[in-house]
Amino acid sequence: MAKATGDNLDRYYTPPQLASAVLAWVGRWVSDRWDSTGEETRERLSMIEPASGDGAFMDAASAAGWEVRGGCDLDPRSEEHTSEL
């Protein structure tokens, strides 16, 4: 994982491939438990990212068809990936 330097926030960014793999696993786990086809569940999946950083999980969720409801981060440089919740 890439570590940003230059301040005391100790930021680590998730690689996009890892974010996609984690969300694919979550989607399968949810589908296996609540929907026999997976299609209806996928349409209902949504997320709020509590540490949006560079937006890897939000981008992966959007690409997977999830509703991305917003994100937040302590780092003001992450503003492009944050929103009012």
Secondary structure as UniProt FT lines:
FT   STRAND          2..3
FT   STRAND          12..13
FT   HELIX           16..34
FT   HELIX           39..44
FT   STRAND          46..49
FT   TURN            50..51
FT   TURN            53..54
FT   HELIX           56..63
FT   TURN            64..65
FT   STRAND          67..71
FT   HELIX           76..81
//
